[in-house]
Amino acid sequence: MTQHRFDSRDRLDDHVVDAMRDLLSPPGGEGYWSELEGSIMARLDRVDLGWWSEFAGWMRPALVAATILILVATAALLHRDQQVAALPYENLLATGSTHPLPDELSVRPVAQGDREATLRFLFAH
């Protein structure tokens, strides 16, 4: 089994180190990577993306339309929620309701004593 690790006791020959530096160093000096990046970016600017490039002009109108669509959908949902919440109250308060309250649930004053007669008199006027 071959061991590919070097520890501090292993010394490489100077000519091996120099050969590895020459092999792994950039071919055009230190500015090579900046020049390579610049040439790649320039090439990308010249490339025609085909039919995808047609969508570039649509971005702003599409964002405006999406925003309007979201606002309208939110308003519609809020309106629907308000109507659903008000529906039981409208059914309860509707005149000519087909479901009158049973007699045991209706509220009727009970005439007992002078105190209740006084309260009925005060609240009636």
N, C-alpha and C positions, 0 to 999 in steps of 0.2 A: 504494500500500500504506500502510495506516495504522499508525502506531507508537503503541503503548499504554503506553510506558514513560515514567516521569518521572525526570529526573536532577536533581541539586542546582541546576542553573541555571534549571530551570523553576519558576516561582512560581505557585501557585494563588491565585485571588482569595479573599479572606476570606469573601465571601458564598457561594462554592462549598463551601469547607471547612465552614462552618456548616450548610449545607443537607445535606451528606453526614453530618455528625455527627447531625443531627436524624433523618435517614432511618435510620441504622444503630444508633442508641442504643435501649436497651430502653424499651418504652412506659410502664412504670410506675416508673421510677427504678431505683436500684441493687438494690433488694430483689426486683425482678421475677423474676429467675431462680430464686431460692430459693422464692418463692411458686409459681412454675410447677411446679417439681419436687415440692413438697408436694402440690399439687392432682393431679398425675399419679399419684403414689404412693397417695394416698387413693382415687382412682378405681380403680386396680388392685386395691386391697384389697377393694373392693365388687363387682368383676366375678366372676361365677360361671363357672368354667372348664369346666362341664359334667361329663361323665363322667371327665375327668382328675382332678378333685378327689377322686374316690373312692380313688385310689391313694395319697393323702397318708397315710392311716392304715395302709397296708400297708408303709410303708418299713422300719420297725424289724423286724417279723417277717420280711420278705423278706431283709434283711441277715443276720439270724440263720440263716435257712434256707440261704442261699448259703454262709455260713461253714461250717456243718455239712456241707453237700454237698462243699465243697472238702476238708475234713478227711477225710471218708470216702473220697473218690476217691483222695486221696494215700495213705491207709493201704492201700487195695486195690492200688494200683500197687506200693507197696513190698513187700507180701506176695507179689504175683505175681513180682516181680523176684527175691525170695529163693527162691521155688520153682523158677524157671527156672535160677538159678545152682546150686541143689543137685541138680538132676535128673541131670547127668552123673555126679556122685559116687555118687548112689543107684544108678544103673544099673551102675556099675563094682563097687560093693560088694555088690550083691544076691546072695543065695545062689541057687543053681540057675540061674546065668546061662546064657543060650542061646549066648553068645559067649565061650567060654573063650579064654585067651591062647594064642597059638601057642607051640610048644616053644622057638623061638629067642628069645622074649621072656621066658620064665620064668626065674627066678633059682634057680640050684642051686649049692650049695657045691662047690668044687673041692678035693679032698684032695691037697695037695702039701706035703710036708715037715712037720717038727716044729712050726714056727711056726704054720701054719694049723691043725694039730690042737690046739695049745694054745688058740688063739683060739676054735675051735669048742667046746672043753671049757668055757672061761670063759663064753661067751655062752649056752650051752645050759642052764646052771644058774642 
